[in-house]
Amino acid sequence: MIETIKKHKRIVAVVVILILTAVIELICNFPAIRGGYDDLDLTKYMTVEEEGNREKYVISYSSPQKFYIKELHLSGTFPKEHYYTIKTKEYNSFDKESEEYYSDTVNSWFSDFYTNLNKKVTSVEITLNKPENAELTAVSCSNKFEINKYRVLFFLAAFSLLYCLLFEKKIYKKLEWLFAVYALIFGLLLIFYVQPVKNSWDEQIHFDNAYKLSFTKNIDWTEAALNIKNINTVTCNTKAEYAELREYMNQAGKVHVYTEKKENIVPSYTVLAYVPQAIFLKLGRIFHFSFSLMYAFGKIGNLLLYISVMFWAIKIAKIKQLFLLFLTLMPTNLFLASSYTYDTVVFSFFTLGCVIWVNEMFFYESKTSAKKIIFMILLFTIGSFSKAVYIPIILLVTLLPALKELPRKSRVAICTGIFLVFILVMITFVLPTLTSTVTRDLSLGGDARGGDTNIVGQMISMIKHPWASIKLMLGNITSLDNFRNLGSVDRDNFFFGNLLFLNLAELGILTDKWSALLIPLFIILCFNKDENRKSHVLKKWDVIVVSFSIVVTIALVWLALYLSFTPVGSETIVGVQARYYMPLIYLLVALIPNVKTFFHVEKEIMERIVLISVLILGFTLIYKCVLLCRFL
């Protein structure tokens, strides 16, 4: 009887979700239902006017009656990307008149160009400069009824997850499975939405590495792959233009440009983080996927790795499990897991290593084996392959109580191995710089993206000005004003918590007002009392080693950015982003001891609050920064 009721409840839920999604779609199409029309031809209103030595197209149309323009459509051929302006006399929902201006682009890749206007107007004027060899052949506007698959998919996913979080109690019994389902849905949505263009931080470089790794001996470069690598793209902001972009990239993916021979068949350890992405890119080619589908498929490899590693981290975490769930479901982490990057391997492997370390440190049992300690060392080592600056965290393994219980030979072997790994990784990070500095070899480059950067030149500058260098490092590290998203102060003036957790790189960031939900949630989770946690106080030596490891790691992060990405002699360190602190967060929070002043919220209530808050933040971010700007 109970099972029948539950079955009926779920059927009702499915029906309600479908109805709600349909209602939203009808509401969004209300102007088309009320006064829809197909294509209103504006070409006959087009004139060519002279302005100085230049000519420009002007399309001016006005109507005595208010009418709704959902989409503008321009057709023609152009030698390169050009902006055009749109001037409207429009009316809001209170029928207040205003004169507004918009801009959009035409380019050489397409012959059709679209602008989502979604305004009630009485006049529209389009102005486009007429460059040489350019021709604007047609202009029209429309207000068609159209089901938006991007919007439908978004609300189906959001309502389905919300229903599960509110009414399905069983899903809270296994938080790791809840994580896996949410992360998979959210990640696949991002992969589906972002299209075959660069969106994440330095994604063109990461794609280049993953693409090369997906070949054995010879790398076949297609025009589409080179477009991604060289960030050769055009501006798109509507679903129609992205459909054109996919078609263009799919055709370009069939055009072979050249073959590059690999110098070494065996990949360097620094590119091992790209293995999952490379495997899925290889599978995409084997299955003869189109380029756009293959590009998306490569990201799925990264997403599945992230889900697999963090699934086990959440499953085995004995303290701060709910905080770990919150951390792993933050939009920035899921966005990185759904992009081409090595950051996902760094974060997930280090976090899993920290979870195991915390378990062994605070819940030591005599049955702990040397294999578990070696596995922990391996996690920290792999996590530091791509970013050696995090390797000091491996020193924490020497503090484990279980290490002292091992036979002397095993203990010496493991400790020797830890220090050897630490030294070897540090040598790969430091030795080339020191050697080139001593020999004054300025060929050791800086930022691969260009700019007045040089590692050796920066090191020489620091050696010549030691006190200024110390002041620079201390001042920048202790400042919260130099976290950046894309490097521009004007574009990146956000609260660092939003930059850390609610950040989709070039797609956008949630504004600071959303920290009103983020900050209280973060604080409560940090200081929520762990019932199963034993009162464990770190010894003085433990505190020294932990503090040393964390401080050195943070210092190396800033030093690396100063040497590699900052112009020589600059008084500000460029390129440091809040997300670089992500691998340290769980460790820092887990080290907070239980005290009487801690929050104590019932587990079931806290789980619902956390998951619903994560859902609100994540889907609001997708709606505002992805859907609203591109597909609505």
N, C-alpha and C positions, 0 to 999 in steps of 0.2 A: 504493500500500500504506500509506504513512504517513498520507495523508489519510483512508483508511478507518479506521485505528486511532484517529485523532483524532475522527472522527465517532462511532465506537462509545464512545469515552471520554466524549464529551459526552452521549450518550444515557444512559449509565450514571450520569453526574453528575445529570442531570435526574431519573432514577428515584430515586436516593439522596436528593436534596433533597426530593422528594415524600414519600418514606417517612419521613424524619426529621421533616418537618412534621406528617405524619399521626400519628406516634408521640407527638410533643409534645402534639397535640390530644387524643389518647386519654389521656395521662397527666393532663392538666388536667381531663379529664372522668371520671377514675377514680372519684371519689365517686358520680357519677351512674350509672356502669356498675355499681358495687357495690351501691348502694342507692338508686336513683333513684325519684322520684315526681313527679307533676305539681303540682297545687295542693292544699296542705293548708289547708283553710279554718279560719282563726282567728277569724272574725267572732263566732262564738257565745261566745267567751271575752272579748268586749269589754264593758266596763262604763264608766259615767260616774260619776266620783267628784267630790266637792266639796273644794276646798282654799281656805279663806278665802272670798273673794267670787268665786272663779273655779271653773269646772268643767274637768275634764280627762278625756280618754279613756285608759283603761288596758286593755291587752290582755296577759293573763298566761297563758302555756301552759307546761306541764311534762310530761315523759314519763319513764317508768321506764327506757326504753331510749335510748341515745345515737342521735341522728339528725343528718344533715348538712343544714344550710340554706345553699343557694347564693344564694338571692335572696329578699328580702322584698318584698311588693307591697301597697301601700295604695291605696285608691280613695276619692274624695270630692271635695267642693268647699270651697274656702277663699278668703277675700277678699284675702289677701296671703300673703307668704312667712312660714312658721313653722317652727321647729325641733322635731323630736321626738327623744327619746332611746331607745336600745335597750340593755337590760341582759340579759346572757347568762351562763349557767353553761356554760362550754365546756371542751373537752379538746383538748390539743395532740397531736402524733403520738406522744408518749410516754405518752398517757393521763393527763397531769397536769391536775387540775382547777383552774380559775381563774374569777374573776368579772370580766367586762369590760364596758365601757360604750362606746357609739358614738352618733353623732348624724347626722341627715340632715334634709332639708327637704321641705315640701309648699309649693305655691304656687297662685296664681290662674290660671296659664296652662294647666295640665294637670288631668286628672281621675284620672290614674294616676301613682303614684310608686314608685320602686324603690330598693332598697339592696342592693348586693352584699356579702353577709356572708361566705360561704365558710368556715364554721366548723362543727365537730362539737359539738353542744350537747345538754343535757338539759332546759334551760328557756330561755325567751325572754320578756322583758317590754318592751312598747312603751308609752311615755307621751307623750301629745300634748295640749297645752292646747287647750281648746275655746273659740275666740273666737266672738264674735257672728256669726251668718250662716254659720257653718262646719259642715260635716257630714262625718264619717268613715263611709263606707257599707260598706266591706269591707276585710278584712285577710287575707292568705294568705302562705304560704311555699312554696318549691319547690326541687327538686334535679333539674332536667331535663338530659338529654344535649343539648348544643347546640354546633354548630360555630361558633366565634367567627371571623368573617371578618376582623376587625381583627388578631387574633393570627396567623391563617393568612397574611395578606398580609405581616405583619411578618417572620415567619420565612422565608417564600419569598424575600423581598428580601434579608434578611441572609445566608442560606445561598448564594444565587446570587452575590452580590457576593464573599463569602468564597471560593467556588470559583474565581471569575475571578482574584482576587488571588493565590491560591496556585498555580493550575495552568495559567493561560493567560499564557504569557510574552509573546505578541504585544501584549497590551494596554499593556505598559510602553513600547513603542516610540513611542507617541504619547500623551504624558501629558495633552495638552489634551483628547483624546477620552475618556480615562479620567475626567478631571474632569467633562466634560459628562454622561456616563452616570451617574456616581455622584451628582452634584448634582441631576440630573433625578429620579432615583429617590428620593433622600432628601427633596427638596423636595416632590414629589408626595405622598409619605407624610405629611409634615407637613400639607399642605393638606387631604388627605383626613381626617386624624385630628382637626384642631382645631375643626371645625364652625363654624356661623355665629354666632360670638360674638367679643368682643374678647379677644385673647390677648397681642398684642405691645405694646410701649411706645407709648402715645398712639395706638393703632390707630384709635380712633374719630375722631380729628381727621384722620388721613391718609385714612381711608375717606371722610369728609365731602368733602375736597378732590378726591379721585379721582372720587367719584360726581358732584359738581357739574361737573367737567371733562368728564365723559362725555356731557353734554347740550350742545346748541348755544345755543339762546335761552332756553327755559323748562325749569326743573328740576322734574320730577315726583317729589314725595316720597311714598313709600309708607309704610305703618305699619312695615314691616320695616326699611326704610332708616333711619327715624327711631329705631327701637329701637337699632340699631347706633350711630348718631351720638350718642345721648343715654345710651349704656351702660345701656339699659333691658333687663335680662335676668333670668333666674332661674338658680338653682344646679342644675347637672346633673352627675352623676358615674357614670352607667351608660349603656351603649349603648342601652337601651330609652328612657331619658329623652332622650338626644340624638336618637333617632328621632322622639320627640314634639316636640322643639324644632324639628327641621327641618320637620316638618309644620306646626307653628304659624307659623314664619317664612315658609314657602311660601304659606300662606293670607294672612298679613299682607302679603306682597309683592304681593298682588292688590288690597289696599285702598288706594285713592288718598286721601291726606289733604289736600294742597294743592299748588299750583303756584307756584314761585318764579321770578321773572323775573331774568335775569342783568343786571347793570349794564353789564358789558363782555363782548362776544362774544369778543374776542381775549384769551386768557389771559395773566395776569401771568407774568413769567419765573420767579417764585418757585414756581410750581406745575408747571413743565415736567417735573419729576422724576416726576410722576404720570401722564404721558402713556401709558406702556405699560399701566398698570392701568386707566386710563380707556378706552382702546381695547378692551380685553378685556371691560370692563363693558358697553360699547356693543354689542359683538358678542353678549354674553349676552342683552341685551334684543332684539336683532334676531332671534336664534334662539329667542326665547320660552322661555329657560331659567327654571326655578323660581328663587326668590330665593336659596335656599341654594346651588344650583349656580352661579348668576351670581356670588354672593359669592366662591366658590372660584375661579371662572374669572378674575376680576379679579386675583387673586393670581398666577395662572399667567403673566400678562403681565409682572409684576415678576420672576418666576423666570427666564423666558426671556431677559429683558434682561440679568440678572446672568450667566447662562450664556454668552450671546453675547459680552459684553464681556470677561469673565475668560478665556474660551476663547482669545481673541487675546492677552491679556496673558501667559498661560502659554506659548503657542506661540512668541512672539517673545522671551521673557525669555532673556537670555544668561548671566546669573548668578543664583544663588539660585532657580533654577526650581523645585526640589523644595520649598524653603521656601515659595515662592509657592503651589504646589499645596496644601501643608499649610494655609496661611493661608486660602485660598479655600474649603476643604472643612470648616473649623471649624463646628461646629453653630450658633454664634451667627450667623455670616454667612449660612448656608443658611436659618436660621429667619427672619432679616430679609428675605431674598430671597423667602421664601414668605409674607410678610405684606404688609399695606398700610403703606408707609413710603417716605420719600425717602432714607433712609440707604443703601439699596442703590445708588442712583445716585451718591451722594457717594463711597462706598467704591470702587465699581468704576471710575468714571471717573478718580478721583484715582490709584488704583493703576495703571491702564493708563497714565496720564500719567507716573507715576513710573518704570514699567518702560521706557518709551521714553526718558525722560531718562537713566536709568542706562545704557542701551545706547549712547546717543549720547555720554555723558560718558566711559565707560570703553572703548568700542570705536569710537572716532571714525573715520569713513571720509570721504574727500573728496567722495564722491557724495551726502552728506546734502543734501537740498534744503530750500528755505525752506518748502515745503508741509508737510513733516514737522514743522517747528518750529511752524508755524501750527496744525497739527492738535493738537499737544501743548498749546498755549495754549488751544485750544478745549475740550479735555478738562478742564483745570483750571478753566476759566471755568464750564462746565456743572456741574461737580462742586460749585462754590461757590455756585450759584444758590440752593439751599435752605439751605445753611449757609455764610454768608459768612466765618465765622471761619477757614476753611481757605485763603483766597485768598493769604496770604503765600507759600505754596509756589510760586506762579507765578513768583516772583522767581528761582527756580533756573534758569529757562530762559535768563536772561542770562549764565550761566556756561558755556554749551555751546561747545566749541571750534569747532563748525561755524558758529556765529554770526559768529565772527571772520573766517571765510573768505568770507562773503557780500559782495557789493558794498556799498559804503558806504551807498548810498541804501536798500537792502533792510535792512541792519543797523539803521540809524536808524529806519526805519519799524517794524520788528519790536519794537525796544526801546521805542519810543514807545507802540506798541500795548500792550505788556506793562504799562507803568506806568499807562497810561490805564485798562486793565481793572482793575488793582489799586486805583487811586484811586476809580473809579466804584463798584466793589463795596463798598469800604470806606465810601464815602459813604452808600450805601444802608443800611449797617449802623450807622454812627456819626452821620451828619448829623441824622436825625430826633430822636435822643436829645439831641444837643448843642443843637439849636434849641429843643426843648421845655424843656430845662434852663435855658437862658438866659432864656426867657420865663416860666419857672415854670409851664408848662402840664402839670398833673398828669393830663391825660386820656390821655396815652400809657400804655397799660396794661402789665401784667406777664404773669403766667401765665394763659393762657386758661381753665385748669381751675379758677381761683378762688384764694383765699388772700390774705393781706396782702402782696401784691407790687405794686410800681409802679416802672417803669424810671426815670422822672424823679425820683421821691422817693428812690430808691436812689442815683442819681447825685449829687443834692444832698447826701445824707448822706456820700458818699465825699469830695466836695469840702470839706465842713466838717471832715472828719477825715482828712486826707491820710496821716499817718503810720500811723494805725490801719488804713487801707485797704491800704497797702503791706505792713504786717505780716500782715494777713489774707490777701492774695493769695499772698505767699511761703509762709506757713505752710500754707495749704491745698494749694497746688500740690505742695509737696515731701512732703506727707503721703500715705501709702498707706492711711489708715484711713477716708477719706471717699468711696471708690467705693461706689456703692449700686446695687441693682437696682430696687427698688420704693420706696425711700425710708425703709424701716424698718430700724433698726440690728439689732433682734432677728431679723428675717427675712432680712437681707442680710449676715450675718456670715460671709462666705466669702473665701477667698483670691482676690486680684484677678485672678489668671490664670484661675480658674474663672469669675469674673464677666465676663471678657473673651471667653473662647472657648467655655465650656461652659454657656451661659446661654440659657434659653428664656423669659425675662421672667416673666410670671405663671404659666406652666406649671411652672417650677422650674429649679433649678441642680444640677449634679452636686456631691456633697460634696467636701470638700478632699482626701480620700484619693486621688481620681483625679488629683490634681496630681502624684502619684508617677510616673504615666505621661506626663503632659503636660509637666512641667518638663524632664526629661532629653531628651525628644524635641525640644522647642523649642531647648534649648541646643546640642544636636548639629547641628541644622539651621542655626542661626545661625553656628556656627563650623566647619561642614563645608567643607573646602577646595574652591574652584572651580578645576578643572584648566585651564579655558579662559580664566581671568581673567588679564589682563596686570597686572603690578605698576604700579599707578597711584596716585600720592599727590596728594591735593588740595593746591592752592596755598593760601597763607595767606588770600588774598582769598576763595577758594572756601569755605574753612572758615568764614570770618566770615559770608558770605551764607547758607550752609546753616544755620549755628547760629542766625543772626538769624531766618530764616524759620520754623524749627521752634519756637524759643522764643516768638516772637510768636504763632504759631498756638496753642500750648498756653495762653498767657496769655489770648488772646481767647476760647478755649473756656470757661475758668473765669470770665472777666469777664462773658461773655454769660449764663452760668447764674446769676451773682450778681445781675446787673441784672434779669433777667426772671423768675427762678423762686425767688428767695430773699426772705423777708420783709425789709422795710426795716429796716436797722440790725442785722441778724443778724451774729454773729461767726463763723458757719460758712456756707460756700457749699453750697447745697442743689441736688441734681439732677444733679451730675456723675457720669457712669457710665463704667466702664472702656472700653466700646465706642467712646467718642468718640476714643480714641487709634488706633482701627483703621486709618484712612486713612494714618497715618504709619508704620506698622510695617514695610512692605516697604522703604520708603526708608531707614529707620534701619538695618535689617539689611544692605541692599545696600551701605551705606557702610562696613561693617566690613572693613578690609583683610585680605588673606591674610597670615598669619604662620606661622612654623615650628611653633608650638604648636597649630595647628588639628587637628581630627579629620580622619581620612581613612578613610572607609568606602566599600567598593566600591559603585558606583552602583546596580547591580541589587539588592543586599542592602538598601541604604538605602531604595530605592523601596518594596520590599515591607514593610519595617518601618514606614515612614511610613503607607502606605495601610491596612495591617491595624490599626495603632494608631488611625487616624482612624475606621475602621469600628467598632472596639470602643467608642471614646468616643461616637461619634454614635448608634449603635444602643442602647447602654446608656442614654444620656440619653433617647431616645424611650421606651424600655421603662419606665424608672423614673418619668419625669415626665409621660408622656402615657398609655401603655397601662395601667400599674398603677393609676393613680388614676381612670381613666375607663371603661375598656372590659373589664377582666378581673374 
